[in-house]
Amino acid sequence: LARRGFAFAALAALAALALVSACSDDNHDDGGGAAVDLSGTYTIVKFEQGVGATFVEVPGTEGTLELTSTNYTALIIVPGLGTIEDAGTYTANGTSTSGTFSQTSTEGLPQATGTFTRNSATGELVLSTVVSGVNQRVTVVEAI
């Protein structure tokens, strides 16, 4: 039963993280710096959950994240647990390499807030968030 609870939390967290990824691509300035544009199609390559600074990877997680200037869509697959499809709106502010974001799901999933870092040379985007009290980190790579 505890494993099932963790699995459900992982799924919800994944969806929220994907949402958060979308948050990183908005054209609104909420006072956290200049708006950052991260529009693109991304592939999830790593998902982690944790407490404090300790994270554990959720193996086999895969999916996609599509970002426009104000919206996102996400498809997340966790082996043995299922598939989550989500969509919503977001805001992101900072520099081209790091900043803050927040997102709101139109599918009823929890709001996520956090930070992002981006390496434009590799296309890697890392989103670190807190969703419903759980620390999460997702790494996505932009499809070429």
C-alpha positions in Angstrom: 0.0 0.0 0.0 2.9 2.4 0.8 4.4 1.6 -2.6 1.1 2.4 -4.3 0.9 5.7 -2.5 4.5 6.6 -3.6 3.6 5.5 -7.1 0.5 7.8 -7.2 2.6 10.6 -5.8 5.2 10.0 -8.4 2.6 10.2 -11.2 1.1 13.4 -9.8 4.6 14.8 -9.4 5.6 13.9 -12.9 2.5 15.6 -14.3 3.2 18.7 -12.3 6.8 18.7 -13.4 5.8 18.5 -16.9 3.5 21.4 -16.2 6.4 23.2 -14.6 8.4 22.7 -17.7 5.8 24.5 -19.6 6.0 27.2 -17.0 9.5 27.9 -18.2 8.2 29.4 -21.5 6.1 32.4 -20.9 6.2 36.0 -22.1 5.0 37.6 -18.8 7.2 39.4 -16.3 6.0 38.8 -12.7 8.9 40.7 -11.1 11.3 37.8 -11.1 13.3 39.1 -14.1 12.7 39.3 -17.8 10.3 36.9 -19.4 12.1 33.8 -20.8 11.1 32.0 -24.0 11.7 28.2 -23.9 9.3 27.3 -26.7 9.9 23.9 -28.2 9.3 20.1 -28.1 11.1 18.3 -25.3 11.7 14.7 -24.4 11.9 13.7 -20.7 15.2 12.0 -19.9 15.2 11.9 -16.1 12.7 12.3 -13.3 13.6 12.5 -9.6 11.8 13.0 -6.3 13.2 13.7 -2.9 13.3 15.3 0.5 15.6 18.2 1.1 18.7 17.9 -1.1 18.4 14.1 -1.5 16.8 12.9 -4.7 16.0 9.4 -6.0 15.5 8.8 -9.7 12.2 7.2 -10.8 13.6 4.8 -13.4 12.0 4.3 -16.8 10.0 7.5 -16.8 9.6 8.9 -20.3 7.4 11.3 -22.2 7.2 14.6 -24.0 6.6 18.2 -23.2 5.5 20.9 -25.7 5.8 24.5 -24.9 4.4 27.6 -26.6 4.7 31.2 -25.4 1.9 30.8 -22.8 0.7 27.1 -22.8 2.0 23.6 -22.4 1.0 20.1 -23.0 2.7 17.0 -21.4 2.5 13.3 -21.9 4.3 11.3 -19.1 4.7 7.5 -18.9 5.9 5.8 -15.7 6.4 2.0 -16.2 3.9 0.0 -14.2 2.0 3.1 -13.0 0.4 4.5 -16.1 0.2 7.6 -18.3 -0.6 11.2 -17.5 -1.7 13.7 -20.0 -1.8 17.3 -18.9 -2.1 20.9 -20.2 -2.2 24.4 -18.8 -0.6 27.8 -18.6 2.6 29.1 -17.1 4.9 32.0 -16.4 8.8 32.0 -16.4 11.2 34.8 -15.7 14.9 35.2 -15.4 17.8 35.0 -17.8 18.3 32.7 -20.8 20.1 30.2 -18.5 18.1 30.2 -15.3 15.1 31.7 -13.6 11.8 31.1 -11.7 8.5 29.8 -12.9 5.0 28.8 -11.8 2.3 26.9 -13.6 -1.4 26.2 -13.5 -2.9 23.0 -14.8 -6.2 23.2 -16.7 -6.7 19.5 -15.9 -7.0 19.9 -12.1 -3.5 18.9 -11.1 -1.6 20.7 -8.3 0.2 24.0 -9.0 4.0 23.8 -9.1 6.6 26.6 -8.4 10.3 26.5 -8.6 13.4 27.2 -10.7 14.8 26.2 -14.1 18.3 26.0 -15.6 18.9 25.7 -19.3 21.9 24.8 -21.4 21.1 26.1 -24.9 24.2 24.4 -26.3 22.9 21.0 -25.4 19.1 21.7 -25.4 18.9 20.5 -21.8 16.4 22.0 -19.4 16.2 21.1 -15.7 13.2 22.0 -13.7 13.4 21.9 -9.9 10.0 22.3 -8.2 7.9 21.6 -5.1 4.5 20.1 -5.8 2.2 19.3 -2.9 5.2 19.4 -0.5 7.3 17.0 -2.5 10.7 18.1 -4.1 11.0 17.1 -7.7 13.5 17.5 -10.5 12.9 16.7 -14.1 15.4 16.9 -16.9 14.2 17.3 -20.5 16.1 17.7 -23.8 14.8 19.6 -26.8 14.2 17.5 -29.8 16.2 18.6 -32.8 
